[in-house]
Amino acid sequence: MSVLAMKRVLICSTKQNRKGILETLQRAGAVEIVRNDALQDEIFTRQDTSSAKAIFQKNASLVNQAIGILEEHAPEQKGMLDSLAGRKELTVAEYERKVKDRDESIAACNEIIALEKEYAEALADVPKLEAQLVALEPWLNYDLPLDYPGTKKTSVFVGTLPGYQTLADVTTKLAELAPEVENVEVQLISQTPQLTYVFIVCLRRDAEAISDALHKMNFAKPPLEKLNPKEATEQITREIEKSKKKAEEVSLKIAAFVPRRDDFKFASDYFTMRVDKYEVLGGLDQSNHTFLLEGYVPAVKAKKLEDLITTKFDAVVEFSDPTEEEDTPVLLKNNGFTAPVETVVESYSLPSKGEIDPSFLVSLFYYVLFGMMLGDAGYGLIIALATGICLLKFKGMEKGMKKTLTMFFFCGVSTAIWGVIFGSFFGDTVNVVASTFFNRPDVTVKALWFEPINEPMRMMAFCFLVGLIHLFTGLGAKLYELLKAGKVLDAIYDVVFWYMLVGGAVIYLLSMPMITNMLAITWLMPANVAKIASYVAIVGAIGIILTGGRDSKNWGIRIAKGLYSFYGITSYLSDVLSYSRLLALGLATSVIASVFNKMGSMGGSGIVGVIMFILVFLVGQTLNLLINLLGAYVHTNRLQFVEFFGKFYEGGGRAFEPFTENTKYFKIKEDM
């Protein structure tokens, strides 16, 4: 377990090497670049890169827009797990070769965007035309143009009346409103609950009277069409088909750019990298002919960085140790077993100056606690196999995802081991299958140690023991930090006395039959050992009271603070009780699994019973695994963050953030 030592690096070179050095550093991803405002004077200034950044941002946005359009018209075929594959790796030579095609990619992206505009225009009229078809549908039985005015001697009124009306309703209403009109012909074209479509003919001399009557009846004219409804419908249908065909042709033109999809992705990454590079460039201190770059680099990479820069460029690279006052970034380095839980530590906080990297200690307990909470061999095998296959299949997986899957792989192995210890394999599946379908109730998975579901108090005692070990390990880490810092007395006051108090109290409690019977412990601590333990606890308590307020010179205040510190014994009680969640979650997993097995076996031993069992088993066990997997993850983190870290760890460190390629599709391999 270690926090990598950092070196402060200063790179000085001529301005003509700026681009090459920055691109090399970006690909290497090993240097966190910082601004040194103290160098601002008449010689060293900073360049305004905002206009160049704006151009690159515009290009990146344009390319991303084109990629999105291409994805709509020709979706990329991806498997469910392809996202685990990570970014495609390019060598520096491949990168430089692809850079030469960036202008062609921009031109192609502009063409795609223009085609998309043409595609949208082709389809723009379709909704409007389809609405016209809907409006014409009630008129399909009418064989004259909707704007037909009539003949020399007759006038025609074509339109709609509100609501559902019969022929009698219309004629009666017209007669009431225009009694002077004797000759009027009314035909119903169609009817809906909302509208009645009518065709009315009258003599031209009566047109005004009929028009006034229809106005009072809320008569509305239809959209004027020079063709009859059937002809208009056919014409509109042809127009819709023409627009759709044109849109389809344009879509095919867009899809023809599929072979260049990777070029567009590279262009997107390239311009994104350029934006980041010019952001850094704007913070560099530059004179007329030279520039300075300062930052932090892990000490283990310092020599390689110097070789990388000085062999490629005419530059000076100097290293120095950061001062105590500097806000030095933190980077963790651990082995393959411990590194996966670095994400857990980082999600809480990175270690600050003087603190140890707790990742190794976290890993020792994280896998154990997670396995105890899930505690089923079947579930553990599924988790380990699923994550293991993904890790083997996708070698180029992103670092963060790889850490997470590796962590769950070890959690799955631990879960399987605890499942064997506690005799749980998908609950009691083996026993249920044997008794239900083979009439062999004697066949079962024997626990290597004991079954928590049958001996819950024994499991409770074991959980408390694990909790005490976990808490005492946290205290041990604090002891190590204090001794490492040369604070021997503080180590005695703040750690040893608590070991004496809590450890002595626990040993003394184990000599009491009431406690051992409650926890199903079959042995008692010998009386002489318990007596010694009680004295040790008393000495620890007195030590805490006398030293807990040692920062105060007034003895009254010092004792008061010491008593308050001694009151912290209650937090140890609550911390130990928190580990009962190991029992609760472990029992929940087993009980729920057994309930689903019981439900599945209710169908009997016939074919129907077999099918029912398989269905209930698959659905039930999957739900149980997902729910309790989430519970185990959340509560394992909680035990680390609250109970364990609360004993020694403060955090507050700043993460190492190197100048690197924040790309989406490709990563460039720079030999470091």
N, C-alpha and C positions, 0 to 999 in steps of 0.2 A: 504494500500500500504506500503510495507516495504522491506528493505534490511535486511536479517537475520544477526544478530550479529554472529561473528565467535570467536571461542576459539582456541588457539594453544594447541595441545595435544602432550604429550610425553609418550610413552609406553616403559617400560623396562621389559625384562623377560629373562629367560634362552634360550640358542640356541635351545634346544630341543622343545621349543614351537613356533619357528619361523613359521614353516609350518602351524600349526593350527591357529595361530593368523592372519597370512596373508590371509589364505583362508576365515576366518571368516570376516575380514575387506572387502575382495573382494566381498563376498556375500551381506554384509550389504550395501556397496556402500555409506558410510557416511563420509569417511575420505579422504582428499586430502593429499597424502604423499609428503613430500619435503625432499630434501637432505640438510644436514647441514655440509658444508665443513669445518667449524670452528673446528669440533671435530676430524679431522684427526690428529692423533699423534701416538706414539709408542704402545699405548694400543688398540685404536680403529682403525680398518682397514676395508677395503671393499673386499668382495669376488668376484672373477671373475666367472661370471655365463654364459659366452658366449657359452661354449661347451654344457652345459645343455639346454640352450635356443635353440641352433641349433638342438638338438635332438627333442625337442618338436615341433619346427617349421617344421621339416621334417615329423614328425608323423601327424601333422595337415594337411600338404600339401598332404600326402598320403591318408588320410581319405577323404579330399575334392575331390581328384581325383577319388576315388572309388564312392563317392556320385554322381559325375558328370557322370561317366560311367553307374551307375545304373539308373540314370534319363534318359539317352539316350535309354536304352533297355527296361525300364519299367517306363515311365513318371508317376509322382505322380498326381493323379486326384485332381485338385483344382478348386474351384469356382472363379468367377471373383472378389469377394470381400474378399476372404480368406486371402489376404495379410493384411487386417485390423485386423485380429484376434490377431496379435502380437505373441510373443514367448510363448511357453508352459511353465507353471509354475511348478516347482518341489519343494517339501519340502526338507529340509536338509537331512532327512532320505532317501528319494528317491534318492537324489543326491549321497549320500555315497554308496547306494546299487548299483547304476549304475556304479560307479567308478570301482567296482570290476571286471566288464566285459570288461574293456578297452583293455586288452591284447587280449582277444578273438576277439574283434572288429578289432584290428590291423591285426590279422591273417586272418580274413575274408576279409578285404580290400586288403591285399596282394594277396589273392586268386582271387578276382575280377579283379585286375590289370593283373594277369597272364592270366586269361580267356579272358580279352580284347585283350591281345597280340595274343592269339590263334585265336580269332575272326578276328583280322586284317589280320593275316597270311592266314586264310582260304579264305578271300575275295581278297587278294592281287593279285592273278593270274587272277581273273575274268575279269578285264578290258583288260588285254593282250589277253586272250582267245577270248573275244568278238571282239577285233580288228582283230584277225585271221579269225573269222567268216565273218566279213565284207570283208576281203581281198579275201576269197574263194568264196564269193557269185557270182561274174561274171564267175567263172569256173564251176558252177554246171552242165552246159550242156556238160562238158567234162568228159568222162567216163574212162580215163586212169590216172595213177599216174602222178603228175606234174613233177616228176623226170624221167619219162620214156625215155630211151635213144634211143630206136628204135630196129631194128632187125639186123641180120647178114649183110644184104645187104642195109639196109636203116638207115638213121639218122633222128631223130625227134627234132624239135625245138618248144618249147612251151614258150610263153611269151607275152609281151605287146609292142605295138608301140604307140608313142605319138599321141594324137588327134583322131578325128573321121575319120576313113578311110574305104572305101568300099573295096570289094574283088578285084575289078578292079584296085584300087589305089595300093594295095599291090603287086599284080602280075606284074603290069606294072613297078613299081619301082624295084622289084627283077630282072626283065628281063633287065632293063637298067644297073643295077649294077653288074649283073652276066650273061652276054649274052652267055657265053659258056655253061651254064647249060640248058639242054633241058627238063629234066623231073623233075618237082617240083610240089607238091600238096599243096595248101593253103586252109585252112578252117578258117572261122571266128567263134569264140566261142561266143563272145558278144561284144557290142560296147557302149561306153559312150562318152559324149562330150570331155572328157579328155584323154581316152585311148581306144585302140582297142586290143582285146584279140585274139591271133592267134595260130593256130596249123599248122606247116609246116613240110612236109615229102619230103625227097630227097634221091637219091642214096648216099651210104656212100662215093663214090669217089668224090661226089660234095659237101660234107659237109663243107669243108674248104671255098669254094667259097661262098656258101650260108651264112656261118657264118660271112665272111667279109662283105658281102652285108648287112646283118641284123645289124651289128655293125654300119655301116654308116647310117642306118635308125633309130638309137637310140633304138634298140631292148633291152628289159630288161627281165631277167628270173624271174619267180615267186618264192615265198618261196618253197623250195623243200619239197615234201610230198611223202612218200612211198605209201600212200593210194590215191585212186582217190578222187576228191573234195567232192562227196556226202558222202563217207565213212568218210573222214576226218572231215566233218561238223558234222556228227552224233557223232563221237568220242569226238570232242571238246564240243559239246552240253552236252554230258554226264558228261564231266569233270566240266563244269560250274555248272550243277545241283548238282553234288557231292560237290563242294566247297560251294555252297549256302546252301545246306542241312546241311553241317558241321557247317557253320556259324550260322545257325538257331538253331542248337542244343546247340552251345556254348552260344548263346544269351539267350536261355531258362534257361541254368545253371546260367547265371548272374541274370536273373529275379527271380530266386528262392531265392535270397537274399532280396527280397522286405520286408518280415516280420522283417528284421533286420535294416531297413532303419532308424528308430528312434535311434537305438543303435549307428549307424554310425554318425548321427547328434549330438548325445550327445558326442561321442568321439571327434568330430571336435571342439565342444565348450570347452570340457575339456582341450584339448591340447592348444587351444587358450588362455584359462585362465592361464594355466601353463606358457606359454610364458610371459604373462603380469606379473605373480607373480615373475618369476625369473628376469624380468627386474627391478622390485622394490627391490627384494632381493639383487641385485648387488649394490644398492645404500644405503643399511642399514649399519650403523656403528656397528661393531661387535668386541668384545674382544674374548678371548679364550673360555669363558663360557656364555657370555651374549650378548644381542643385544639391540640397541636403535632404536626407530621409532618415527619420528616427523612429524607433519602435522597440518592441519586445520580441524575443525569439526564445524558444526552449533551449536551455544550455546544451542539451544532447544534439541539437540540430545546428548549433552555431558554426561548427567547422564545415559541415556540408553546405550550409548557406554561403559561407565565405568562398568556398571552392566553386560553387555554382555561379556566383556573381563575377568573381575575378577571372574565371576562365573564359567567360563570354564577353565581358566588358572591361574597359579600362576604368576601374573604379577602386576606391578605398573603402574597406569594410572594417570597422572597429567595434569591439565589444567591451562592455563594462558591467559591473555589478550594480543593480538598482539600490538606491539608498533606502533606509528604513521609512522615510517619509513618503516614498512613492507609492502610488496605488497600483502595485504590480498585479497583473492578471494571474489567474489560477488555471492550471491545466493538470488534470489527473492522469496518472499512468499506472495501470494495473494489469495483472495476468488475465488469461482467458476465463478463469473461474470468477474473478472478482469484478472485472470490467463491466459485465452486464448490469450490475446494480449501480453503476455510476450515474445512470439516469435517475435513479431513485434519490441519490444524494443531491444531484443537481436540482431536482424538482423542489427539494427543501431549501438548500443553500450550499454553496461551495465553502470549503474551509477558509477562514481568515488567517492572517499572519500568525504563526506560532502554533496553529492547530494542526493536528494530524489529519490525514485523509481517512475518514471512517469507513471507506468502501469495503475493505477486507472484513472488518468486524460485522458490517451490515450483511455482507454476503453469507457469512457463516450462519447467521440466524435467520436471514430472510428466507432462504430455501427451506430451512427446517420448519419455521413457523407456517409458511405457506402450505407445505406438505401436510402438517398436522391439521390445519383448518379444512383442507379438502379431503385428505385421508382416505382415498379410494384407489386401489391398484388399477382398476379399469379406466377411470378418468385420467390417472397419471400417465398410463400408457398412451392414451389418445393424444394428450397434450404433448408428450415427448416425441411421439412419432410424427405428428403433424408439423411441429416446429422443426424437428430434425430433418425431415424431408425438404422443407422449404429452405433451410440453411444449406443443405447439400446441393439442391437444384439451382439456387440463385446465388452464384458466387459473387456477382457484382452488386449485391444488395447494399443500399445506403447504410452508412455506419450506425445511425440512430436506430433504424429498423432492425439491423443485425443484432445490436445489443439487446433490444427488447425481446426478440424471438429467442436469443440465447438464454436470457433470463428465464423465460417461460419454459424453455427446454429443461433447465436444471430444476425449476419448480415442478415440472411434470415428473422427472425422475424421483425427486423427493416425495411427491404425492404417491407414486407407485410403491416406494419403499415403505412409507407409513401405512399404505393400504395392506401390504403383506403383513406388517407387524400387528395391525389391528384386525386382520381377517375380513377385509371388505373388498369385494370385486363386483362393481355395479350393485352395491348393497349386498343382498343375499341372493343374487341371481342364480348362482350355482345350485343352492339348496332348493329354490323354488322350481327351477327347471327339472331337477332330478326327481323331486317328489311329485310334481304335477304331471309330467309327461313320461317318466320312466318308473314311477312308483318306487323310488329309492330315497326316502327321506333321510337316510343315514349319510348320503353324499353331501358334503359341504366343504367350504374353504376354512381350514383351521387357522386361527390367529397364531402368529409366531410368538406373540406375548399375551395379550388379552383383548377382549372385545369391549370397547368403550360403551357400546349400547347396553351391555349386560352389567358393566361395572362402572357406572358414571362417576362415583365418588373416587374411585381409584384413578380415573382419568383426570378428575379435578385436582387431586394431589400432584399428579405428574405435571399438569399445566402450571401449577404454582411453582413447582421446582424449576421448570424451564424458565419461568418468569424471573425467579430469583437469580438464576445464572445469567440471564440476559441483563438484568439491572446491575448486578455485581460486575459484569464485564464492562458496562458503561462507566461505573465508578473506577474500574481498573484503568480505563483509557484516560480518565481525568488524572489519576495518580501518575501515569506515565508522562502526561503533558506537564504537570507541575514539577516533577523530578527533572525532566528534560530542561525546563526553564530555570532549574536551580532553586526552586521554591520548596525546600524540604519541609519546613515547618507548616506551610500551607497544605502540603500533601498530607501531613499527619492530622491537622485540624479538620480539613474539609473532606478527607477520604477515609483515612485509617479509623478515626473515631466513628464514622458512620458504618464502616465494616464491623466494628466491634459492637455497636448498638444493635444494628439490624441482624447481623449474624448471630450474636449472642441471644437475642430475643427469639429468633426462629428455633435455635437449638433448645432453648428452655421450653418453648411451647410444645415441642415434640416429646417432652417428658410428661405431658399432661394427657391422661387417658381420654378426657373429653375431646381433645383436639384430634388425637390419633384415631379414635373411633369414628369421629365425624368424617375424617378423610379416608377411612377404610385402610389405615396403616396398621399392619399386624405386629409391629414392634414398638417398644418404648425406649426413649433415650435414657441411659443409666442415670441414676440420681446424682452421682458424683460429677458426671459430665455436665448435667443440667445446672448443678450448683456453680461450677466453674464458669459456665456460659452466662449465668445470671450476673456474676461479678464482672465479667468482661463487658456485658451490656451496660451495667451501671457505670463502669469507668468510661465507656464511650459516651454515655449520656452526660456525665459530669464534664467530660472534655468538650462536648459540643456547647454546653451551657456557658462554660468559662471562656471559650474561644470564638464562639459564633459572632460576638460583637466586638472583636479585638481591634477594630478600626477606631473605636471610641476610647477616649482617655478617662472619661468618667465611669467609675465602676458600676454605678447604679444603672446607667444607660447600657453599659456593656453586658451586664447580667440580663437586663430586659431583652436586649437583642439576642442574647444567647438562648433565652427561653423561647423566643419566637423561632429561632433556628431549630431548637429541639422539637417545636410543634410540627416541623417538617416530617416527623415520623409518620404522621397521618397520610402524607402524600405517598410514602412507601407502601402503606396499607392499600390505598386506592390503586396504586400502580400494580401491585401484585394481583389484586382482584381483577384488574383489567385483562389478565391473561386467562380468565375464565371464558373469554370469547373463543379461545382455542377449543374448549370443550363444546361450547354452544354450536359453533359452525361445523365442527366435526360430526357431532350428533345429527345436526340438521341434514347434512349430506347423506348420511347413512339411512336415517329414518325416511326421508323423502324418496330415496331410491328404493327402499323396501316397500313403501306404500305403492309406488308405481308397479313394482313386481307383483304385489298382491292383486292389484286391479287387473293386470294383464292375465293372471292365472285364473280369473273368475270364469273364463269361457270354457274351462274343462280341458281334457286331453285330446279331443278330436281335432279334425282339420280346422274347424272354425275357431277352436281354442288356440291352436298354433298361430293362425293368422292374427287373431286378436292380441295374443301375447306379443308378437313381433311388432305390431303397430304401436301398442301402448308402450312397449319397451323403448322403441326408437324415439318416439315423441317425448315420453316422460323423462328418459335418461338424458336426452339432449337438453331439455329445459332445465333439469336439475344441474347438469354440468355448467351451463351458461350462467345460471343465477348464482351458484355457489362459487364459481370461478371468479366472478365479479366481487362477491363478498370476501373471498380469501385475499384477493389483491388489495382491496380497500383497507381491510383490517390489519393486514400485515404491514402496510405502509403506516397505518396509525400507530401500531406498537413501536415502529422504528422512530417515527417523528416525535411522538409525545413521551412515551415511557423511556426509550433508550437514549435518544438525543438529549432529553431533558436532564440527564445525569452528567453530561460532559461537553456537549457540542453546542456551539453558538452559531457558527457559519458567518456569512456576511462577505465572503470573498467575491471578487468580480471575475466573471468567466473570460478566458482567453478568446478573443475574437479576431482571428487572423484576417488579413486582406486576402480574400480567396474568390473563387469563381462561384457566385451565387446563381448557378444556372439551373435550368429545368430539365434539359434533355441530354446534355453531354457533359462529360468531365474530361479534362485534359491531364494526361499523366506527365508530370514534370519530375524527373529523377532527383530525389532528395535523399 
